[in-house]
């Protein structure tokens, strides 16, 4: 019997690839929102589902991550740098929150709210894609520290 453990680190190029696709989707949301809030709501709703999958299943099973794994990773060679999975999952959860608020804005008739929160998500995705700065990953240690410093209820 072979026991396989889940990876605790991933190739940094995978999350950056994911961030580029996410950037493209979010740019499309903002462009489409100028013409059709219904279509913008559909696009941001799909992206919200993608964020949720990334938050729940991690970067190894992220829909865009699977594209990276199948099409890109075999062509770029072994990783030279890795990063831990928990901050990436947290970043996807933050993306889910932004996308959900954006979706609610579009659906409930406030396209400005929809566009602003899609813009927040776009800003974070683009920072990661272009510069390798993951805002959610930067916030993660602070949240983890707060979570551990709050006493459990009796």
DODO-299397 format. One record per atom (N, C-alpha, C): residue number from 1; chain; y, z, x. Coordinates in Angstrom, 3 decimals, always signed. Atoms other than C-alpha are relative to their C-alpha. Example, Ala and Ser with C-alpha at 12.3 -4.5 7.8 and 13.67 -1.06 7.14 Angstrom:
BEGIN
+-----+----+----------+----------+----------+
!   i ! ch !        y !        z !        x !
+-----+----+----------+----------+----------+
!   1 !  A !   -1.190 !   +0.000 !   +0.890 !
!   1 !  A !   -4.500 !   +7.800 !  +12.300 !
!   1 !  A !   +1.200 !   +0.000 !   +0.900 !
!   2 !  A !   -1.190 !   -0.060 !   -0.820 !
!   2 !  A !   -1.060 !   +7.140 !  +13.670 !
!   2 !  A !   +1.090 !   +0.730 !   -0.770 !
+-----+----+----------+----------+----------+
***
This chain:
BEGIN
+-----+----+----------+----------+----------+
!   i ! ch !        y !        z !        x !
+-----+----+----------+----------+----------+
!   1 !  A !   -1.174 !   +0.000 !   +0.849 !
!   1 !  A !   +0.000 !   +0.000 !   +0.000 !
!   1 !  A !   +1.237 !   +0.000 !   +0.895 !
!   2 !  A !   -1.242 !   +0.082 !   -0.750 !
!   2 !  A !   +3.413 !   -0.962 !   +1.345 !
!   2 !  A !   +1.125 !   +0.597 !   -0.823 !
!   3 !  A !   -1.149 !   -0.594 !   +0.658 !
!   3 !  A !   +6.419 !   +1.137 !   +0.467 !
!   3 !  A !   +1.243 !   -0.623 !   +0.618 !
!   4 !  A !   -1.242 !   +0.579 !   -0.498 !
!   4 !  A !   +9.709 !   -0.674 !   +0.731 !
!   4 !  A !   +1.150 !   +0.848 !   -0.500 !
!   5 !  A !   -1.167 !   -0.788 !   +0.399 !
!   5 !  A !  +12.927 !   +1.243 !   +0.720 !
!   5 !  A !   +1.163 !   -0.934 !   -0.283 !
!   6 !  A !   -1.197 !   +0.783 !   +0.303 !
!   6 !  A !  +16.189 !   -0.004 !   -0.693 !
!   6 !  A !   +0.899 !   +0.004 !   +1.224 !
!   7 !  A !   -0.928 !   +0.017 !   -1.133 !
!   7 !  A !  +18.678 !   -1.139 !   +1.917 !
!   7 !  A !   +1.185 !   +0.931 !   -0.272 !
!   8 !  A !   -1.177 !   -0.860 !   +0.128 !
!   8 !  A !  +21.555 !   +1.250 !   +2.561 !
!   8 !  A !   +1.248 !   -0.683 !   +0.536 !
!   9 !  A !   -1.101 !   +0.767 !   -0.585 !
!   9 !  A !  +23.715 !   -1.323 !   +4.359 !
!   9 !  A !   -0.195 !   -1.476 !   -0.361 !
!  10 !  A !   +0.066 !   +1.441 !   +0.237 !
!  10 !  A !  +24.562 !   -4.966 !   +3.687 !
!  10 !  A !   +0.902 !   -0.723 !   +0.993 !
!  11 !  A !   -0.793 !   +0.889 !   -0.841 !
!  11 !  A !  +25.952 !   -7.823 !   +5.732 !
!  11 !  A !   +1.404 !   -0.093 !   -0.607 !
!  12 !  A !   -1.371 !   +0.016 !   +0.530 !
!  12 !  A !  +29.766 !   -7.662 !   +5.370 !
!  12 !  A !   +0.408 !   -1.375 !   -0.529 !
!  13 !  A !   -0.364 !   +1.340 !   +0.457 !
!  13 !  A !  +29.888 !  -11.416 !   +4.843 !
!  13 !  A !   -0.364 !   -0.218 !   -1.464 !
!  14 !  A !   +0.401 !   +0.127 !   +1.402 !
!  14 !  A !  +28.090 !  -11.065 !   +1.493 !
!  14 !  A !   +1.087 !   +0.464 !   -0.954 !
!  15 !  A !   -1.079 !   -0.448 !   +0.884 !
!  15 !  A !  +30.748 !   -8.911 !   -0.203 !
!  15 !  A !   +1.278 !   -0.832 !   +0.121 !
!  16 !  A !   -1.192 !   +0.856 !   -0.138 !
!  16 !  A !  +33.490 !  -11.120 !   +1.217 !
!  16 !  A !   -0.205 !   -1.325 !   -0.738 !
!  17 !  A !   +0.325 !   +1.197 !   +0.771 !
!  17 !  A !  +31.751 !  -14.196 !   -0.235 !
!  17 !  A !   +0.165 !   +0.283 !   -1.488 !
!  18 !  A !   -0.130 !   -0.425 !   +1.398 !
!  18 !  A !  +31.516 !  -12.356 !   -3.559 !
!  18 !  A !   +1.479 !   +0.102 !   -0.377 !
!  19 !  A !   -1.437 !   -0.158 !   +0.275 !
!  19 !  A !  +35.228 !  -11.539 !   -3.319 !
!  19 !  A !   +0.694 !   -1.358 !   -0.133 !
!  20 !  A !   -0.603 !   +1.334 !   +0.129 !
!  20 !  A !  +36.086 !  -15.235 !   -2.813 !
!  20 !  A !   -0.316 !   -0.602 !   -1.365 !
!  21 !  A !   +0.347 !   +0.535 !   +1.324 !
!  21 !  A !  +34.188 !  -16.248 !   -5.954 !
!  21 !  A !   +0.783 !   +0.759 !   -1.078 !
!  22 !  A !   -0.740 !   -0.819 !   +0.957 !
!  22 !  A !  +35.757 !  -13.345 !   -7.854 !
!  22 !  A !   +1.473 !   -0.400 !   -0.023 !
!  23 !  A !   -1.393 !   +0.454 !   -0.089 !
!  23 !  A !  +39.188 !  -14.440 !   -6.628 !
!  23 !  A !   +0.184 !   -1.290 !   -0.794 !
!  24 !  A !   -0.080 !   +1.262 !   +0.735 !
!  24 !  A !  +38.554 !  -17.927 !   -7.978 !
!  24 !  A !   -0.073 !   +0.197 !   -1.503 !
!  25 !  A !   +0.134 !   -0.267 !   +1.438 !
!  25 !  A !  +37.433 !  -16.622 !  -11.365 !
!  25 !  A !   +1.271 !   +0.646 !   -0.539 !
!  26 !  A !   -1.192 !   -0.700 !   +0.479 !
!  26 !  A !  +40.442 !  -14.316 !  -11.645 !
!  26 !  A !   +1.245 !   -0.893 !   +0.014 !
!  27 !  A !   -1.091 !   +0.981 !   +0.016 !
!  27 !  A !  +42.874 !  -17.077 !  -10.686 !
!  27 !  A !   -0.152 !   -0.875 !   -1.246 !
!  28 !  A !   +0.243 !   +0.814 !   +1.198 !
!  28 !  A !  +41.252 !  -19.186 !  -13.412 !
!  28 !  A !   +0.402 !   +0.757 !   -1.265 !
!  29 !  A !   -0.393 !   -0.815 !   +1.156 !
!  29 !  A !  +41.740 !  -16.325 !  -15.896 !
!  29 !  A !   +1.510 !   -0.053 !   -0.195 !
!  30 !  A !   -1.462 !   -0.023 !   +0.116 !
!  30 !  A !  +45.453 !  -16.143 !  -15.113 !
!  30 !  A !   +0.582 !   -1.371 !   -0.359 !
!  31 !  A !   -0.485 !   +1.341 !   +0.324 !
!  31 !  A !  +45.966 !  -19.910 !  -15.234 !
!  31 !  A !   -0.312 !   -0.330 !   -1.458 !
!  32 !  A !   +0.427 !   +0.305 !   +1.364 !
!  32 !  A !  +44.007 !  -20.285 !  -18.478 !
!  32 !  A !   +0.765 !   +0.847 !   -1.018 !
!  33 !  A !   -0.720 !   -0.885 !   +0.921 !
!  33 !  A !  +45.843 !  -17.317 !  -20.045 !
!  33 !  A !   +1.331 !   -0.588 !   -0.449 !
!  34 !  A !   -1.270 !   +0.640 !   +0.373 !
!  34 !  A !  +49.024 !  -19.397 !  -20.053 !
!  34 !  A !   -0.180 !   -0.979 !   -1.160 !
!  35 !  A !   +0.270 !   +0.995 !   +1.038 !
!  35 !  A !  +47.346 !  -21.826 !  -22.462 !
!  35 !  A !   -0.870 !   +0.532 !   -1.130 !
!  36 !  A !   +0.944 !   -0.483 !   +1.013 !
!  36 !  A !  +44.597 !  -19.917 !  -24.280 !
!  36 !  A !   -0.455 !   +1.419 !   +0.345 !
!  37 !  A !   +0.443 !   -1.383 !   -0.251 !
!  37 !  A !  +44.200 !  -16.153 !  -24.442 !
!  37 !  A !   -1.460 !   +0.181 !   -0.403 !
!  38 !  A !   +1.417 !   -0.084 !   +0.390 !
!  38 !  A !  +40.844 !  -16.704 !  -26.157 !
!  38 !  A !   -0.896 !   -0.391 !   +1.162 !
!  39 !  A !   +0.794 !   +0.434 !   -1.152 !
!  39 !  A !  +39.468 !  -18.637 !  -23.200 !
!  39 !  A !   +0.152 !   +0.989 !   +1.159 !
!  40 !  A !   -0.208 !   -1.014 !   -1.050 !
!  40 !  A !  +41.040 !  -16.107 !  -20.801 !
!  40 !  A !   -0.854 !   +1.229 !   -0.285 !
!  41 !  A !   +0.816 !   -1.154 !   +0.376 !
!  41 !  A !  +39.285 !  -13.324 !  -22.727 !
!  41 !  A !   -1.474 !   -0.260 !   +0.290 !
!  42 !  A !   +1.403 !   +0.343 !   -0.277 !
!  42 !  A !  +35.956 !  -15.139 !  -22.434 !
!  42 !  A !   -0.271 !   +0.073 !   +1.503 !
!  43 !  A !   +0.188 !   -0.011 !   -1.463 !
!  43 !  A !  +36.379 !  -15.650 !  -18.678 !
!  43 !  A !   +0.024 !   +1.418 !   +0.563 !
!  44 !  A !   -0.079 !   -1.361 !   -0.541 !
!  44 !  A !  +37.462 !  -12.062 !  -17.989 !
!  44 !  A !   -1.166 !   +0.838 !   -0.524 !
!  45 !  A !   +1.179 !   -0.695 !   +0.522 !
!  45 !  A !  +34.638 !  -10.839 !  -20.235 !
!  45 !  A !   -1.236 !   -0.280 !   +0.848 !
!  46 !  A !   +1.123 !   +0.369 !   -0.879 !
!  46 !  A !  +32.116 !  -12.741 !  -18.124 !
!  46 !  A !   +0.140 !   +0.715 !   +1.343 !
!  47 !  A !   -0.215 !   -0.674 !   -1.280 !
!  47 !  A !  +33.694 !  -11.340 !  -14.960 !
!  47 !  A !   -0.255 !   +1.506 !   -0.133 !
!  48 !  A !   +0.265 !   -1.429 !   +0.219 !
!  48 !  A !  +33.534 !   -7.828 !  -16.457 !
!  48 !  A !   -1.504 !   +0.273 !   +0.046 !
!  49 !  A !   +1.464 !   -0.153 !   -0.039 !
!  49 !  A !  +29.784 !   -8.283 !  -16.960 !
!  49 !  A !   -0.490 !   -0.094 !   +1.446 !
!  50 !  A !   +0.382 !   +0.160 !   -1.408 !
!  50 !  A !  +29.460 !   -9.471 !  -13.345 !
!  50 !  A !   +0.351 !   +1.272 !   +0.787 !
!  51 !  A !   -0.378 !   -1.257 !   -0.645 !
!  51 !  A !  +31.390 !   -6.388 !  -12.159 !
!  51 !  A !   -0.969 !   +1.115 !   -0.383 !
!  52 !  A !   +0.912 !   -1.053 !   +0.463 !
!  52 !  A !  +29.139 !   -4.144 !  -14.277 !
!  52 !  A !   -1.354 !   -0.110 !   +0.694 !
!  53 !  A !   +1.278 !   +0.200 !   -0.697 !
!  53 !  A !  +26.004 !   -5.665 !  -12.770 !
!  53 !  A !   +0.128 !   +0.439 !   +1.453 !
!  54 !  A !   -0.218 !   -0.406 !   -1.391 !
!  54 !  A !  +27.452 !   -5.176 !   -9.275 !
!  54 !  A !   +0.084 !   +1.506 !   +0.144 !
!  55 !  A !   -0.129 !   -1.461 !   -0.056 !
!  55 !  A !  +28.305 !   -1.545 !  -10.039 !
!  55 !  A !   -1.341 !   +0.681 !   -0.242 !
!  56 !  A !   +1.267 !   -0.634 !   +0.353 !
!  56 !  A !  +24.924 !   -0.745 !  -11.571 !
!  56 !  A !   -1.145 !   -0.356 !   +0.949 !
!  57 !  A !   +1.140 !   +0.459 !   -0.795 !
!  57 !  A !  +22.579 !   -2.794 !   -9.392 !
!  57 !  A !   +0.300 !   -0.158 !   +1.484 !
!  58 !  A !   -0.381 !   +0.078 !   -1.404 !
!  58 !  A !  +24.535 !   -2.954 !   -6.129 !
!  58 !  A !   +0.181 !   -1.415 !   +0.493 !
!  59 !  A !   -0.322 !   +1.324 !   -0.540 !
!  59 !  A !  +25.549 !   -5.826 !   -3.871 !
!  59 !  A !   -1.216 !   -0.883 !   +0.251 !
!  60 !  A !   +1.194 !   +0.796 !   -0.265 !
!  60 !  A !  +21.987 !   -6.917 !   -3.139 !
!  60 !  A !   -0.419 !   -0.784 !   -1.242 !
!  61 !  A !   +0.385 !   +0.646 !   +1.266 !
!  61 !  A !  +21.438 !   -7.785 !   -6.830 !
!  61 !  A !   +1.199 !   -0.494 !   -0.807 !
!  62 !  A !   -1.207 !   +0.507 !   +0.649 !
!  62 !  A !  +25.005 !   -8.823 !   -7.674 !
!  62 !  A !   -0.183 !   -1.495 !   -0.255 !
!  63 !  A !   +0.196 !   +1.437 !   +0.257 !
!  63 !  A !  +25.026 !  -12.271 !   -9.354 !
!  63 !  A !   +0.564 !   -0.911 !   +1.089 !
!  64 !  A !   -0.576 !   +0.829 !   -1.061 !
!  64 !  A !  +27.391 !  -13.748 !   -6.747 !
!  64 !  A !   -0.671 !   +0.309 !   +1.339 !
!  65 !  A !   +0.722 !   -0.385 !   -1.208 !
!  65 !  A !  +25.549 !  -11.826 !   -4.026 !
!  65 !  A !   -1.322 !   -0.736 !   +0.125 !
!  66 !  A !   +1.254 !   +0.754 !   -0.015 !
!  66 !  A !  +22.333 !  -13.575 !   -5.024 !
!  66 !  A !   +0.245 !   -1.445 !   +0.434 !
!  67 !  A !   -0.371 !   +1.343 !   -0.459 !
!  67 !  A !  +24.114 !  -16.900 !   -4.516 !
!  67 !  A !   +0.174 !   +0.015 !   +1.516 !
!  68 !  A !   -0.186 !   -0.127 !   -1.449 !
!  68 !  A !  +25.164 !  -15.726 !   -1.047 !
!  68 !  A !   -1.359 !   +0.086 !   +0.698 !
!  69 !  A !   +1.317 !   -0.222 !   -0.607 !
!  69 !  A !  +21.622 !  -14.578 !   -0.275 !
!  69 !  A !   -0.824 !   -1.291 !   +0.037 !
!  70 !  A !   +0.819 !   +1.210 !   +0.083 !
!  70 !  A !  +20.041 !  -17.873 !   -1.387 !
!  70 !  A !   +0.594 !   -1.185 !   +0.752 !
!  71 !  A !   -0.600 !   +1.229 !   -0.526 !
!  71 !  A !  +22.543 !  -20.449 !   -0.172 !
!  71 !  A !   +0.757 !   +0.155 !   +1.313 !
!  72 !  A !   -0.866 !   -0.159 !   -1.173 !
!  72 !  A !  +24.770 !  -18.975 !   +2.534 !
!  72 !  A !   -0.696 !   +0.752 !   +1.129 !
!  73 !  A !   +0.588 !   -0.865 !   -1.039 !
!  73 !  A !  +22.906 !  -16.221 !   +4.390 !
!  73 !  A !   -0.992 !   -0.728 !   +0.913 !
!  74 !  A !   +0.940 !   +0.690 !   -0.894 !
!  74 !  A !  +20.103 !  -18.503 !   +5.650 !
!  74 !  A !   +0.679 !   -0.922 !   +1.018 !
!  75 !  A !   -0.705 !   +0.952 !   -0.867 !
!  75 !  A !  +22.731 !  -20.737 !   +7.269 !
!  75 !  A !   +0.959 !   +0.654 !   +0.992 !
!  76 !  A !   -1.001 !   -0.632 !   -0.861 !
!  76 !  A !  +24.989 !  -18.160 !   +8.949 !
!  76 !  A !   -0.581 !   +0.923 !   +1.058 !
!  77 !  A !   +0.620 !   -0.826 !   -1.015 !
!  77 !  A !  +22.497 !  -16.253 !  +11.047 !
!  77 !  A !   -0.022 !   +1.474 !   -0.388 !
!  78 !  A !   +0.132 !   -1.421 !   +0.320 !
!  78 !  A !  +21.721 !  -12.557 !  +11.194 !
!  78 !  A !   +1.361 !   +0.705 !   -0.007 !
!  79 !  A !   -1.272 !   -0.727 !   +0.059 !
!  79 !  A !  +24.442 !  -10.045 !  +10.366 !
!  79 !  A !   +0.345 !   +0.639 !   +1.342 !
!  80 !  A !   -0.472 !   -0.676 !   -1.207 !
!  80 !  A !  +26.530 !   -8.748 !  +13.219 !
!  80 !  A !   +0.710 !   +1.297 !   -0.358 !
!  81 !  A !   -0.684 !   -1.195 !   +0.470 !
!  81 !  A !  +28.239 !   -6.113 !  +11.094 !
!  81 !  A !   -0.486 !   +0.286 !   -1.415 !
!  82 !  A !   +0.431 !   -0.380 !   +1.343 !
!  82 !  A !  +27.121 !   -4.170 !   +8.038 !
!  82 !  A !   +0.939 !   +1.065 !   -0.556 !
!  83 !  A !   -0.769 !   -1.060 !   +0.637 !
!  83 !  A !  +28.710 !   -1.814 !   +5.536 !
!  83 !  A !   -0.880 !   +0.695 !   -1.033 !
!  84 !  A !   +0.831 !   -0.760 !   +0.936 !
!  84 !  A !  +27.320 !   +0.900 !   +3.262 !
!  84 !  A !   +0.151 !   -0.489 !   -1.435 !
!  85 !  A !   +0.047 !   +0.482 !   +1.369 !
!  85 !  A !  +26.383 !   +0.092 !   -0.328 !
!  85 !  A !   +0.806 !   +0.854 !   -0.992 !
!  86 !  A !   -0.704 !   -0.786 !   +1.042 !
!  86 !  A !  +27.852 !   +3.067 !   -2.304 !
!  86 !  A !   +1.486 !   -0.342 !   -0.178 !
!  87 !  A !   -1.403 !   +0.378 !   +0.228 !
!  87 !  A !  +31.521 !   +2.174 !   -1.649 !
!  87 !  A !   +0.147 !   -1.365 !   -0.676 !
!  88 !  A !   -0.051 !   +1.323 !   +0.622 !
!  88 !  A !  +30.810 !   -1.428 !   -2.663 !
!  88 !  A !   -0.299 !   +0.102 !   -1.493 !
!  89 !  A !   +0.311 !   -0.208 !   +1.429 !
!  89 !  A !  +29.252 !   -0.274 !   -5.932 !
!  89 !  A !   +1.202 !   +0.627 !   -0.711 !
!  90 !  A !   -1.185 !   -0.626 !   +0.573 !
!  90 !  A !  +32.292 !   +1.921 !   -6.550 !
!  90 !  A !   +1.107 !   -1.044 !   -0.195 !
!  91 !  A !   -1.015 !   +1.051 !   +0.109 !
!  91 !  A !  +34.592 !   -1.044 !   -5.877 !
!  91 !  A !   -0.297 !   -0.914 !   -1.186 !
!  92 !  A !   +0.374 !   +0.820 !   +1.151 !
!  92 !  A !  +32.655 !   -3.091 !   -8.436 !
!  92 !  A !   +0.283 !   +0.746 !   -1.309 !
!  93 !  A !   -0.310 !   -0.802 !   +1.195 !
!  93 !  A !  +33.043 !   -0.230 !  -10.941 !
!  93 !  A !   +1.504 !   -0.033 !   -0.292 !
!  94 !  A !   -1.450 !   +0.110 !   +0.199 !
!  94 !  A !  +36.818 !   -0.292 !  -10.382 !
!  94 !  A !   +0.362 !   -1.380 !   -0.536 !
!  95 !  A !   -0.228 !   +1.349 !   +0.511 !
!  95 !  A !  +36.780 !   -4.043 !  -10.899 !
!  95 !  A !   -0.378 !   -0.102 !   -1.468 !
!  96 !  A !   +0.430 !   -0.021 !   +1.398 !
!  96 !  A !  +34.878 !   -3.465 !  -14.129 !
!  96 !  A !   +1.067 !   +0.640 !   -0.890 !
!  97 !  A !   -1.050 !   -0.675 !   +0.774 !
!  97 !  A !  +37.567 !   -1.042 !  -15.329 !
!  97 !  A !   +1.200 !   -0.927 !   -0.184 !
!  98 !  A !   -1.139 !   +0.920 !   +0.100 !
!  98 !  A !  +40.378 !   -3.511 !  -14.533 !
!  98 !  A !   -0.318 !   -1.174 !   -0.933 !
!  99 !  A !   +0.378 !   +1.145 !   +0.836 !
!  99 !  A !  +38.494 !   -6.398 !  -16.153 !
!  99 !  A !   -0.126 !   +0.404 !   -1.466 !
! 100 !  A !   +0.137 !   -0.471 !   +1.382 !
! 100 !  A !  +37.726 !   -4.331 !  -19.248 !
! 100 !  A !   +1.357 !   +0.219 !   -0.642 !
! 101 !  A !   -1.349 !   -0.189 !   +0.544 !
! 101 !  A !  +41.365 !   -3.320 !  -19.714 !
! 101 !  A !   +0.658 !   -1.368 !   -0.216 !
! 102 !  A !   -0.522 !   +1.351 !   +0.158 !
! 102 !  A !  +42.333 !   -6.961 !  -19.165 !
! 102 !  A !   -0.580 !   -0.647 !   -1.254 !
! 103 !  A !   +0.659 !   +0.558 !   +1.178 !
! 103 !  A !  +39.798 !   -8.071 !  -21.765 !
! 103 !  A !   +0.579 !   +0.592 !   -1.284 !
! 104 !  A !   -0.570 !   -0.655 !   +1.180 !
! 104 !  A !  +41.099 !   -5.508 !  -24.246 !
! 104 !  A !   +1.414 !   -0.503 !   -0.279 !
! 105 !  A !   -1.345 !   +0.535 !   +0.177 !
! 105 !  A !  +44.635 !   -6.731 !  -23.649 !
! 105 !  A !   -0.019 !   -1.364 !   -0.663 !
! 106 !  A !   +0.071 !   +1.340 !   +0.585 !
! 106 !  A !  +43.703 !  -10.336 !  -24.400 !
! 106 !  A !   -0.514 !   +0.044 !   -1.446 !
! 107 !  A !   +0.624 !   -0.052 !   +1.321 !
! 107 !  A !  +41.525 !   -9.460 !  -27.399 !
! 107 !  A !   +0.907 !   +0.675 !   -1.036 !
! 108 !  A !   -0.828 !   -0.751 !   +0.941 !
! 108 !  A !  +43.978 !   -6.998 !  -28.962 !
! 108 !  A !   +1.423 !   -0.538 !   -0.137 !
! 109 !  A !   -1.285 !   +0.656 !   +0.210 !
! 109 !  A !  +46.927 !   -9.374 !  -28.756 !
! 109 !  A !   +1.097 !   +0.393 !   +0.962 !
! 110 !  A !   -0.996 !   -0.326 !   -1.010 !
! 110 !  A !  +48.658 !   -8.128 !  -25.634 !
! 110 !  A !   -0.327 !   -0.762 !   +1.287 !
! 111 !  A !   +0.348 !   +0.808 !   -1.169 !
! 111 !  A !  +48.319 !  -10.992 !  -23.158 !
! 111 !  A !   +0.670 !   +0.473 !   +1.286 !
! 112 !  A !   -0.653 !   -0.531 !   -1.210 !
! 112 !  A !  +50.766 !   -9.288 !  -20.784 !
! 112 !  A !   -0.908 !   +1.044 !   +0.652 !
! 113 !  A !   +0.934 !   -1.012 !   -0.531 !
! 113 !  A !  +48.378 !   -6.332 !  -20.415 !
! 113 !  A !   -1.212 !   -0.711 !   +0.601 !
! 114 !  A !   +1.145 !   +0.753 !   -0.513 !
! 114 !  A !  +45.507 !   -8.794 !  -20.011 !
! 114 !  A !   +0.288 !   -0.622 !   +1.352 !
! 115 !  A !   -0.365 !   +0.668 !   -1.252 !
! 115 !  A !  +47.322 !  -10.714 !  -17.306 !
! 115 !  A !   +0.277 !   +0.999 !   +1.118 !
! 116 !  A !   -0.320 !   -0.994 !   -1.036 !
! 116 !  A !  +48.581 !   -7.629 !  -15.464 !
! 116 !  A !   -1.274 !   +0.598 !   +0.594 !
! 117 !  A !   +1.217 !   -0.610 !   -0.524 !
! 117 !  A !  +45.134 !   -6.053 !  -15.202 !
! 117 !  A !   -0.911 !   -1.018 !   +0.681 !
! 118 !  A !   +0.708 !   +1.057 !   -0.728 !
! 118 !  A !  +43.531 !   -9.366 !  -14.261 !
! 118 !  A !   +0.658 !   -0.189 !   +1.366 !
! 119 !  A !   -0.736 !   +0.096 !   -1.267 !
! 119 !  A !  +46.261 !   -9.538 !  -11.595 !
! 119 !  A !   -0.347 !   +1.126 !   +0.959 !
! 120 !  A !   +0.416 !   -1.123 !   -0.859 !
! 120 !  A !  +45.346 !   -6.063 !  -10.299 !
! 120 !  A !   -1.363 !   -0.294 !   +0.633 !
! 121 !  A !   +1.335 !   +0.324 !   -0.508 !
! 121 !  A !  +41.713 !   -7.144 !   -9.987 !
! 121 !  A !   +0.075 !   -1.144 !   +1.012 !
! 122 !  A !   -0.178 !   +1.125 !   -0.921 !
! 122 !  A !  +42.806 !  -10.406 !   -8.334 !
! 122 !  A !   +0.545 !   +0.472 !   +1.339 !
! 123 !  A !   -0.583 !   -0.528 !   -1.228 !
! 123 !  A !  +44.921 !   -8.537 !   -5.797 !
! 123 !  A !   -1.080 !   +0.662 !   +0.861 !
! 124 !  A !   +1.057 !   -0.702 !   -0.743 !
! 124 !  A !  +41.966 !   -6.330 !   -4.817 !
! 124 !  A !   -1.044 !   -0.976 !   +0.531 !
! 125 !  A !   +1.012 !   +0.968 !   -0.437 !
! 125 !  A !  +39.503 !   -9.226 !   -4.674 !
! 125 !  A !   +0.527 !   -0.861 !   +1.151 !
! 126 !  A !   -0.566 !   +0.850 !   -1.046 !
! 126 !  A !  +41.840 !  -11.377 !   -2.593 !
! 126 !  A !   +0.156 !   +0.769 !   +1.319 !
! 127 !  A !   -0.106 !   -0.798 !   -1.232 !
! 127 !  A !  +42.508 !   -8.549 !   -0.116 !
! 127 !  A !   -1.338 !   +0.063 !   +0.726 !
! 128 !  A !   +1.324 !   -0.068 !   -0.612 !
! 128 !  A !  +38.783 !   -8.229 !   +0.460 !
! 128 !  A !   -0.422 !   -1.359 !   +0.535 !
! 129 !  A !   +0.429 !   +1.335 !   -0.412 !
! 129 !  A !  +38.142 !  -11.962 !   +0.612 !
! 129 !  A !   +0.742 !   -0.480 !   +1.242 !
! 130 !  A !   -0.813 !   +0.577 !   -1.070 !
! 130 !  A !  +41.002 !  -12.921 !   +2.907 !
! 130 !  A !   +0.116 !   +0.886 !   +1.229 !
! 131 !  A !   -0.287 !   -0.907 !   -1.115 !
! 131 !  A !  +41.448 !   -9.810 !   +5.051 !
! 131 !  A !   -1.085 !   +1.036 !   +0.269 !
! 132 !  A !   +1.075 !   -0.973 !   -0.194 !
! 132 !  A !  +38.240 !   -7.795 !   +4.694 !
! 132 !  A !   +0.389 !   +1.420 !   -0.356 !
! 133 !  A !   -0.450 !   -1.336 !   +0.417 !
! 133 !  A !  +40.107 !   -4.885 !   +3.097 !
! 133 !  A !   -0.494 !   +0.235 !   -1.426 !
! 134 !  A !   +0.562 !   -0.330 !   +1.305 !
! 134 !  A !  +38.103 !   -3.428 !   +0.234 !
! 134 !  A !   +0.710 !   +1.252 !   -0.521 !
! 135 !  A !   -0.767 !   -1.136 !   +0.523 !
! 135 !  A !  +40.465 !   -1.225 !   -1.785 !
! 135 !  A !   -0.912 !   +1.061 !   -0.610 !
! 136 !  A !   +0.938 !   -0.958 !   +0.585 !
! 136 !  A !  +37.636 !   +0.364 !   -3.761 !
! 136 !  A !   -0.752 !   +0.785 !   +1.063 !
! 137 !  A !   +0.702 !   -0.671 !   -1.105 !
! 137 !  A !  +35.842 !   +1.144 !   -0.503 !
! 137 !  A !   +0.912 !   +1.016 !   +0.684 !
! 138 !  A !   -0.964 !   -0.923 !   -0.597 !
! 138 !  A !  +39.010 !   +2.799 !   +0.803 !
! 138 !  A !   +0.194 !   +1.235 !   -0.887 !
! 139 !  A !   -0.178 !   -1.105 !   +0.944 !
! 139 !  A !  +39.328 !   +4.939 !   -2.337 !
! 139 !  A !   -1.265 !   +0.836 !   -0.123 !
! 140 !  A !   +1.295 !   -0.657 !   +0.199 !
! 140 !  A !  +35.613 !   +5.828 !   -2.469 !
! 140 !  A !   -0.123 !   +1.362 !   +0.695 !
! 141 !  A !   +0.153 !   -1.317 !   -0.641 !
! 141 !  A !  +35.690 !   +8.649 !   +0.146 !
! 141 !  A !   +0.843 !   +1.090 !   -0.674 !
! 142 !  A !   -0.852 !   -0.981 !   +0.682 !
! 142 !  A !  +38.554 !  +10.340 !   -1.691 !
! 142 !  A !   -0.648 !   +0.470 !   -1.292 !
! 143 !  A !   +0.660 !   -0.341 !   +1.259 !
! 143 !  A !  +36.708 !  +10.215 !   -5.007 !
! 143 !  A !   -1.265 !   +0.818 !   +0.271 !
! 144 !  A !   +1.216 !   -0.739 !   -0.343 !
! 144 !  A !  +33.478 !  +11.383 !   -3.373 !
! 144 !  A !   +0.336 !   +1.431 !   +0.413 !
! 145 !  A !   -0.419 !   -1.338 !   -0.430 !
! 145 !  A !  +35.305 !  +14.302 !   -1.771 !
! 145 !  A !   +0.426 !   +0.835 !   -1.199 !
! 146 !  A !   -0.415 !   -0.706 !   +1.213 !
! 146 !  A !  +36.899 !  +15.255 !   -5.095 !
! 146 !  A !   -1.182 !   +0.382 !   -0.863 !
! 147 !  A !   +1.187 !   -0.262 !   +0.804 !
! 147 !  A !  +33.589 !  +14.992 !   -6.873 !
! 147 !  A !   -0.800 !   +1.177 !   +0.533 !
! 148 !  A !   +0.767 !   -1.091 !   -0.614 !
! 148 !  A !  +31.966 !  +17.384 !   -4.401 !
! 148 !  A !   +0.786 !   +1.300 !   +0.052 !
! 149 !  A !   -0.802 !   -1.230 !   -0.085 !
! 149 !  A !  +34.881 !  +19.831 !   -4.383 !
! 149 !  A !   +0.199 !   +0.662 !   -1.359 !
! 150 !  A !   -0.136 !   -0.568 !   +1.344 !
! 150 !  A !  +34.921 !  +20.329 !   -8.162 !
! 150 !  A !   -1.258 !   +0.815 !   -0.291 !
! 151 !  A !   +1.178 !   -0.819 !   +0.265 !
! 151 !  A !  +32.657 !  +23.263 !   -9.051 !
! 151 !  A !   -0.718 !   -0.460 !   -1.268 !
! 152 !  A !   +0.808 !   +0.378 !   +1.159 !
! 152 !  A !  +29.813 !  +22.511 !  -11.448 !
! 152 !  A !   +0.203 !   +1.022 !   -1.109 !
! 153 !  A !   -0.169 !   -0.949 !   +1.107 !
! 153 !  A !  +30.193 !  +24.007 !  -14.938 !
! 153 !  A !   -1.205 !   +0.920 !   -0.095 !
! 154 !  A !   +1.084 !   -0.991 !   +0.115 !
! 154 !  A !  +28.168 !  +27.168 !  -15.537 !
! 154 !  A !   -0.671 !   -0.083 !   -1.321 !
+-----+----+----------+----------+----------+
***
